[in-house]
Amino acid sequence: MGKIVITEFISLDGVVEAPGGEDFKYLNWSFEFDRGPEGERFKELESIAASAQLLGRKTYEGFAEAWPQEDGELADKLNSMPKYVVSSTLTDPKWANTTVLSGDLAEEVSRLKREVDGDILLAGSIPLAQG
């Protein structure tokens, strides 16, 4: 049985925003904080250890634009692992190994947890994490 693991870029005062993107209010805010080599490796291993990714549409679109062009252990894992994107508007995902979940959120996530063995990493996707 799978387990949902939520990972976020979040400040102590509750700012939750991706680390980059031109239209963000706090552009690259999380890059101002050095996690050090151990912190960087922790974040990499978090994804490498996961069996699947669960993403909201906006986070998915950012990942799908960025990761297919990247190289290395983390990129290889993210590009090859099963990805599930919750969306009522996305119908034809282009990123390899992506499945769109468009039904009832609770039912879809419960089914996913039954079908996936291991961690299902939910990165960003605040509305999805709240759901």
Secondary structure, DSSP 8 states (H G I E B T S, - for coil): -EEEEEE--B-TT--B--S--TT-TTTTGGGGS--HHHHHHHHHHHHHH-SEEEEEHHHHHHHHHHGGG--SHHHHHHHHS-EEEE-SS--S--STTEEEE-S-HHHHHHHHHHH--EEEEEES-HHHHH-
